[in-house]
Amino acid sequence: MKKIRVFGHTTVTVSTVITVRDGTELSEKEIRRRAKQKFGGIHAYLGNGGDDKLIGVEDENETIAADEAVVFDDYMKEE
């Protein structure tokens, strides 16, 4: 028997929390700039049989969630 690995993709949404002093108003552009600067990024963590199985975010105030069903759009033969 042969095995075929099938790849797919989905959209994920991430969030982070920025701190803004009371009385300070930020433009939408500045809010996004600060969030980009603060966000620790998406990382692969060990677990579920390998380091490519589980993803997460860096900080306790950051989240990640899949927004859509997976669309399978590529494949390759397994050796």
DADALIN-V643419 format. One record per pair of residues at least 12 apart in sequence whose C-alpha atoms are under 6 Angstrom apart, sorted by the first residue. I is the first residue (numbers start at 1). J is the second residue. Records with the same first field share a line. If there is no record, write none. Layout:
# DADALIN-V643419
I->J + J
This chain:
# DADALIN-V643419
3->78
4->76 + 77 + 78
5->75 + 76
6->74 + 75
7->72 + 74 + 75
8->70 + 71 + 72 + 73
9->70 + 71
10->68 + 70
11->67 + 68
12->65 + 66 + 67
13->64 + 65
14->63 + 64
15->62 + 63
16->61 + 62
17->61
40->58
42->56 + 57
43->55 + 56
